[in-house]
Amino acid sequence: MPGKLYLVGTPIGNLEDISLRALRVLREVDLILAEDTRRTRGLLAHFDIHTSLTSYHQHNEKSMAEKALVWLAEGCKLALVTDAGMPGISDPGEHLLQQALMKKVPVEVIPGPTAFALALVISGLPADRFTFWGFPPRQGKERQELLVAALSRQETSVFYEAPTRISRTLTDLAAIAPERPAAVARELTKIHEEVTRGSLLELAQVFGERETKGEICLVVAGRSPEEKEISLGSDSPPPDPVALVAQLQAEGFTRKQALRETAQRLGLSRREVYQKVVLQKNTKDTSFRN
């Protein structure tokens, strides 16, 4: 008789958010598959749970899933947890779940906090219809197409983003729809929880001038019926780094910030952007003297 796979939601910050059901399951299973055993071991120690752990993360997901299926076939009960939140949502878990379902293994999901749902509610933006986009692509046409698609929809959009990239993402979104209402939720349920609300342009300016740390959720309002439709022209000329630097400075960025944001957005080095700006300035000066 096959065992059972439990997908267990764990706190995204505040340990008091774990459920009694989740604690019971983590005590009763034969083995816990953890994205980061060190982090999960701290959670278990806090609640005096001594179940064995093994590592299960994006780099060993396929091989560990094969082992897990063998253990499940032998009758073991396994719990899958991530660093925080619900397995399978921008975290490892989907592959094992699909394989277990194909093998007719019983599966049970234990609810827990999910960062994007908390961010959506606390943003104050409409939550009746929304799209969760996960982490945007880091660069290239795929990134631009996703951002345009998100801003073109009438429902609220929710993103995850790394603290080192939130400034750039806000700048890219603000370049498309500067007045669109949005909220950046940081470190939800933790001691330093913070929610910053404003237009995309205002948020781009705020986060362009500060060093950001912690887990980030970005919530952006949908396109209103009065707002003109947004499209990505397939025949658009390549972005001009000099023009983008000037645009960012006009939006309130310092020269240094504008150079950095332009480099990140266009996939160039800061030196390349700086050289283009200087070259154009020198060209204009020469033309004026002649």
Secondary structure, DSSP 8 states (H G I E B T S, - for coil): ---EEEEE-B-SS-GGGS-HHHHHHHHHSSEEEESSHHHHHHHHHHTT----EEE--TTTHHHHHHHHHHHHHTT-EEEEE-SSB-TTSSSTTHHHHHHHHHTT--EEEE----HHHHHHHHH-S--SSEEEEES--SSHHHHHHHHHHHHHSSSEEEEEE-TTTHHHHHHHHHHH-TT-EEEEEESTTSTT-EEEEEEHHHHHHHHHTS---S-EEEEE----TTS------TT-----HHHHHHHHHHTT--HHHHHHHHHHHHT--HHHHHHHHHHHHHHHHHHHH-
